[in-house]
Amino acid sequence: MLLDEDEDYGWRYKYHGKMWVILNKPYKWWGTYYELDIQGLKNDLDGAGWDDYDEFGKAYWDKDE
């Protein structure tokens, strides 16, 4: 059902919208929401430790260690 994408704003759209408002209230009260810190994640994944090559330019898969 792609009522919103098809711009079909009839009774089915209004019914499903109202049901979502009613049934989503308990989730808003007791549900789990996560916040994603994009900048912190970007800082954690940046640096030499995440590169495929070491400081000498040799790829990790070519090492014989």
N, C-alpha and C positions, 0 to 999 in steps of 0.2 A: 504494500500500500504506500504509494508515494503521493499522498494527497497534497502535501505542501509543495512538492516539486512540480506537480501537475497543475497547480493553482486551482485545485478543486476544493473550495471552501464551503461546501454544503454541510448537511446535517452530520455526515460521518466525521468530517474534520472537527466540527464543534464537539461532538460526542467524545471522540478520542482525546481531544484537548482537555475537556472537563474531567474525564476519567484519570488522565495523567496528573492533573492538579490534585485530585482527591487521593489517589493511590500513592503519590510521591511524598505526601506529608510525613508519614512515619519514617521514610528514608531520610528526609531532611532533618528530622529530630534525632534519630538514632543511627543513621547510616554512617559509613566511613567515607570521608573525603580526603583526598591526598593533594598536597600542593607540591608542585615540581619546581625546584629552584634551578632554572635553566643556566643562569650565570655560574652558580656554584658547580653544577655538573660540567659545564664547559671548562672551568678552571681545573677540576679534578682530572679530566681526560686530556688535558693539554700538557705537553712536556716531552722530555726525551724518553721517559719510560713507556710511552705509548707508540713510539716510532718503530717501524720495521727494521731500522738500521741502527747499528751502534755508533759510537762517536767517531769510528774510523771509516764509516760508510759500508761496512760489511753487513749483509742481510742475516737475520737470525737463523734462517733455514740453511744457510751455507756454512754455519759454524760446525766444527768437529768436536765439540766439547762433550 
